[in-house]
């Protein structure tokens, strides 16, 4: 009975021993690097797409009415269900994982950017019109500062969720990554390996959240300092 309990829920010593073995042979660093690469590329793709579409939706009612149903419908479909299709369409390699991450990152950033741009005070807009500011000047000195806090909040949420997207993609089809380690541990009934991979993934998500939060505070602090 005691051995069965340890099999289901390994002891701390077992998890630490497995962790040290994976660190020493370099496999944990290798798999973490793969997941980090997928997260980084997915975050870049999702963020850039969300910025472009968020700006377009905020400035065009026609485009907003056309795109909003498509965007909401795409978010209503679980990414877990889409991941196998993406693996078929883009192959089991890096691209499918990046697309899964981008889909998860995309929505919170788009919503925040669109909301930030849509809620700019009309008084400020009128001042820029009276000054005959160019489109670039309005974008640089009005829209970017106004939307920046909302964008950074969405980026922090999306960046943390990117870890989940990478793992979902790795669960479906992969030969490397932290999600692959979890799946391998499940197939081999190696619960210490699963715990190590899950804990590493959790720390990765927390580190991402903390780093993006630090960047957000620094940027907003500089912006506030620039106004004084």
C-alpha positions in Angstrom: 0.0 0.0 0.0 2.9 2.4 0.8 4.6 1.7 -2.5 1.3 2.2 -4.3 0.9 5.6 -2.6 4.4 6.6 -3.6 3.7 5.6 -7.2 0.6 7.8 -7.3 2.1 10.7 -5.3 5.9 10.6 -5.2 7.8 11.9 -2.3 9.7 15.2 -2.3 13.0 13.2 -2.3 11.9 11.3 -5.5 11.0 14.5 -7.3 14.2 16.3 -6.3 16.3 13.3 -7.3 14.6 13.1 -10.7 15.1 16.9 -11.1 18.8 16.7 -10.3 19.2 13.8 -12.8 17.5 15.8 -15.6 19.6 18.9 -14.8 22.9 16.9 -14.8 22.3 15.2 -18.1 21.1 18.5 -19.6 17.7 17.2 -20.8 15.7 19.5 -18.6 17.5 22.6 -20.0 17.0 21.3 -23.5 13.3 20.7 -23.2 12.8 24.0 -21.3 14.6 25.8 -24.1 12.3 24.2 -26.7 9.2 25.4 -24.8 10.7 28.8 -24.3 11.3 29.2 -28.0 7.7 28.2 -28.8 6.4 30.6 -26.2 8.6 33.5 -27.5 7.7 33.0 -31.2 4.0 32.5 -30.4 4.0 35.6 -28.2 5.6 37.7 -31.0 3.2 36.4 -33.6 0.1 36.8 -31.5 1.1 40.2 -30.2 1.9 41.7 -33.7 -1.3 40.3 -35.2 -3.4 41.6 -32.2 -1.8 45.1 -32.4 -2.6 45.4 -36.1 -6.2 44.1 -35.9 -6.8 45.9 -32.6 -5.8 49.2 -34.2 -7.9 48.5 -37.3 -11.0 47.5 -35.2 -10.7 50.6 -33.1 -10.6 52.9 -36.1 -13.2 51.2 -38.4 -16.8 50.4 -37.3 -17.3 48.4 -40.5 -14.2 46.3 -39.9 -15.2 45.9 -36.3 -18.6 44.5 -37.2 -17.0 42.2 -39.8 -14.2 40.8 -37.6 -15.7 40.6 -34.1 -18.0 37.6 -34.9 -15.0 35.8 -36.4 -12.7 36.6 -33.5 -15.3 35.7 -30.9 -16.1 32.4 -32.7 -12.4 31.5 -32.9 -12.0 32.0 -29.1 -15.2 30.0 -28.4 -13.5 26.9 -29.9 -11.2 25.2 -27.3 -7.5 25.4 -28.3 -7.2 21.7 -27.2 -9.6 20.8 -29.9 -7.9 22.9 -32.5 -4.4 21.7 -31.7 -4.7 18.4 -33.5 -6.0 20.1 -36.7 -3.1 22.6 -36.5 -0.7 19.7 -36.2 -2.1 18.2 -39.4 -2.1 21.5 -41.3 1.3 22.8 -40.2 3.0 19.5 -39.3 4.2 18.2 -35.9 7.2 20.6 -35.8 7.7 24.1 -34.4 5.2 26.0 -36.5 2.1 24.3 -35.1 3.1 25.0 -31.5 3.8 28.6 -32.3 0.4 29.0 -33.9 -1.3 27.5 -30.9 0.6 29.9 -28.6 -0.3 32.8 -30.9 -4.0 31.9 -30.8 -4.0 32.0 -27.0 -2.0 35.2 -26.8 -4.0 37.0 -29.5 -7.4 37.6 -27.8 -6.5 39.3 -24.5 -4.1 41.7 -26.3 -6.5 42.5 -29.1 -9.3 43.3 -26.6 -7.1 45.5 -24.4 -5.6 47.4 -27.4 -9.0 48.0 -28.9 -10.5 49.1 -25.6 -7.5 51.4 -24.9 -7.8 53.1 -28.2 -11.6 53.3 -28.1 -11.7 55.1 -24.7 -9.4 58.0 -25.6 -11.0 61.2 -24.3 -12.7 63.1 -27.1 -11.3 66.3 -25.6 -7.8 65.2 -26.4 -8.8 64.2 -29.9 -10.3 67.6 -30.5 -7.1 69.3 -29.3 -5.0 67.3 -31.8 -7.5 68.2 -34.6 -7.3 71.9 -33.7 -3.5 71.7 -33.8 -3.8 70.0 -37.2 -1.7 67.1 -36.1 -0.8 64.6 -38.7 -1.9 60.9 -38.5 1.6 59.9 -37.4 1.6 62.7 -34.7 -1.8 61.5 -33.4 -0.6 57.9 -33.3 2.8 58.7 -31.6 1.6 61.3 -29.0 -2.0 60.4 -28.4 -2.9 56.9 -29.3 0.2 55.0 -28.2 0.4 56.6 -24.7 -3.4 56.1 -24.2 -3.4 52.5 -25.2 -0.1 51.5 -23.6 -1.3 50.6 -20.1 -4.1 48.4 -21.5 -1.7 46.8 -24.0 0.9 46.0 -21.3 -1.8 44.4 -19.1 -3.0 42.2 -22.1 0.6 41.3 -22.8 1.2 40.1 -19.3 -1.9 37.9 -19.4 -1.1 36.7 -22.9 2.5 36.0 -22.2 1.7 33.9 -19.2 -0.9 32.0 -21.2 1.6 31.3 -23.9 3.1 28.5 -21.7 -0.3 26.8 -21.7 -0.4 27.0 -25.5 3.1 25.5 -25.9 2.2 22.6 -23.7 -1.1 21.9 -25.5 0.8 21.8 -28.8 3.4 19.5 -27.4 0.8 17.2 -26.0 -0.6 16.6 -29.4 2.6 16.0 -31.4 6.1 16.7 -30.3 9.5 15.1 -29.6 10.7 17.8 -27.2 9.5 20.4 -24.7 8.1 20.3 -21.2 4.7 19.2 -22.4 6.5 16.2 -24.1 8.1 15.4 -20.8 4.7 15.4 -19.0 3.3 13.1 -21.7 6.4 10.8 -21.6 6.1 10.6 -17.8 2.4 9.6 -18.2 3.1 7.0 -20.8 6.0 5.5 -18.7 4.1 5.9 -15.4 7.0 8.0 -14.3 5.2 10.4 -11.9 8.4 12.1 -10.6 9.2 13.1 -14.2 5.7 14.5 -14.5 6.0 16.5 -11.3 9.4 17.9 -12.4 8.0 19.0 -15.8 4.9 20.5 -14.3 6.8 22.4 -11.6 9.3 23.7 -14.2 6.5 24.8 -16.4 4.8 26.6 -13.5 8.1 28.4 -12.6 8.4 29.3 -16.3 5.0 30.9 -16.4 5.6 32.7 -13.1 8.9 34.0 -14.3 7.3 35.2 -17.6 4.5 36.9 -15.6 7.0 38.6 -13.3 9.3 39.7 -16.1 6.4 41.2 -18.1 5.1 42.9 -15.0 8.5 44.4 -14.3 8.7 45.7 -17.9 5.2 47.1 -17.5 6.1 49.0 -14.3 9.3 50.3 -15.8 7.6 51.6 -19.0 4.7 53.2 -17.1 7.1 54.7 -14.6 9.2 56.2 -17.4 6.1 57.5 -19.1 4.9 59.2 -15.8 8.4 60.6 -15.3 8.3 62.1 -18.8 5.1 63.9 -18.1 6.5 65.7 -15.0 
